[in-house]
Amino acid sequence: MTKDKIREELNKLNETSNMSDIQNYIKCMLKENNYNNTPLELLCYLTEEVGELAKEIRKHESNMEMDINKKYSSNIKDELADVFIYVLTIADKYNIDLLDALKRKETINLERTWE
């Protein structure tokens, strides 16, 4: 039943979904799966996912050496989604509205002088 509830909430998301809708899905997914990781654990998982994203981008965009005997089955889209999920999960732990946080931070950035 848990996966059905999560799938139902996931299927509500579409191209018109806003950040609040997405954050509400994450809240539901975390609750239904009974996830209770600490923010520090989540940060470690996020860091691992960022590393996987870096490897995927490196694989696609550079001449840097890679293990030619290893099979790489992931892709940039999946790794970005994993990073996004962990960012949203950390935001949930601290009850942060990411749209509000983005607007606040960009307002600060607009006042800065960049050289």
C-alpha positions as CSV (number, residue, x, y, z in Angstrom):
1,M,0.0,0.0,0.0
2,T,2.9,2.4,0.8
3,K,4.2,2.3,-2.8
4,D,0.7,2.9,-4.2
5,K,0.4,6.1,-2.1
6,I,3.8,7.3,-3.2
7,R,3.0,6.5,-6.8
8,E,-0.3,8.3,-6.5
9,E,1.4,11.4,-5.2
10,L,4.2,11.2,-7.8
11,N,1.6,11.0,-10.6
12,K,0.1,14.3,-9.4
13,L,3.3,16.0,-10.4
14,N,3.5,17.4,-13.9
15,E,5.0,20.3,-15.9
16,T,2.7,22.8,-14.1
17,S,3.8,21.6,-10.6
18,N,5.5,24.3,-8.5
19,M,8.2,23.9,-5.9
20,S,5.7,23.6,-3.2
21,D,4.0,20.7,-5.0
22,I,7.4,19.0,-5.4
23,Q,8.3,19.6,-1.7
24,N,4.9,18.1,-0.7
25,Y,5.6,15.0,-2.7
26,I,9.0,14.6,-1.0
27,K,7.3,15.0,2.5
28,C,4.8,12.3,1.5
29,M,7.5,10.0,0.1
30,L,9.6,10.4,3.3
31,K,6.7,9.7,5.6
32,E,5.4,6.7,3.7
33,N,8.8,5.2,3.5
34,N,9.5,6.0,7.2
35,Y,12.8,7.6,6.3
36,N,14.3,9.3,9.3
37,N,17.9,10.1,8.3
38,T,19.7,12.9,10.2
39,P,20.6,16.0,8.2
40,L,24.3,15.0,8.5
41,E,23.5,11.6,7.0
42,L,21.6,13.3,4.2
43,L,24.5,15.6,3.5
44,C,26.8,12.6,3.2
45,Y,24.4,11.0,0.7
46,L,24.0,14.2,-1.2
47,T,27.8,14.5,-1.4
48,E,28.0,11.0,-2.8
49,E,25.3,11.8,-5.4
50,V,27.2,15.0,-6.4
51,G,30.2,12.8,-7.0
52,E,28.2,10.5,-9.2
53,L,26.9,13.5,-11.1
54,A,30.5,14.8,-11.5
55,K,31.6,11.4,-12.9
56,E,28.7,11.3,-15.3
57,I,29.5,14.8,-16.6
58,R,33.2,14.0,-16.8
59,K,32.4,10.9,-18.8
60,H,30.4,12.9,-21.3
61,E,32.3,16.1,-21.5
62,S,36.0,15.7,-21.0
63,N,39.2,13.9,-22.0
64,M,39.9,12.9,-18.4
65,E,40.8,9.2,-18.0
66,M,38.2,6.7,-17.0
67,D,38.4,3.0,-16.2
68,I,37.7,1.5,-19.6
69,N,36.9,-1.9,-18.0
70,K,34.0,-0.6,-15.9
71,K,30.5,-0.4,-17.1
72,Y,28.8,3.0,-16.5
73,S,25.1,2.6,-16.6
74,S,23.8,5.8,-15.0
75,N,23.1,9.1,-16.8
76,I,23.2,12.8,-16.1
77,K,19.4,13.1,-15.8
78,D,19.2,10.3,-13.1
79,E,22.1,11.8,-11.2
80,L,20.6,15.3,-11.3
81,A,17.3,13.9,-10.0
82,D,19.1,12.1,-7.1
83,V,20.9,15.4,-6.2
84,F,17.6,17.2,-6.3
85,I,15.8,14.6,-4.2
86,Y,18.5,14.9,-1.5
87,V,18.4,18.7,-1.6
88,L,14.6,18.6,-1.2
89,T,14.9,16.1,1.7
90,I,17.4,18.3,3.5
91,A,15.1,21.3,3.0
92,D,12.3,19.2,4.5
93,K,14.4,18.4,7.6
94,Y,14.8,22.1,8.2
95,N,11.3,23.1,7.1
96,I,12.7,25.3,4.4
97,D,10.5,26.5,1.5
98,L,13.0,26.4,-1.3
99,L,11.2,28.8,-3.6
100,D,11.2,31.4,-0.8
101,A,14.9,30.6,-0.1
102,L,15.8,31.0,-3.7
103,K,14.0,34.3,-4.1
104,R,15.6,35.7,-0.8
105,K,19.1,34.6,-1.9
106,E,18.8,35.9,-5.4
107,T,17.6,39.3,-4.0
108,I,20.8,39.4,-2.0
109,N,22.8,38.3,-5.0
110,L,21.3,41.1,-7.2
111,E,22.7,43.7,-4.8
112,R,26.2,42.2,-5.0
113,T,28.9,43.5,-7.4
114,W,30.5,40.8,-9.4
115,E,33.9,41.2,-11.1
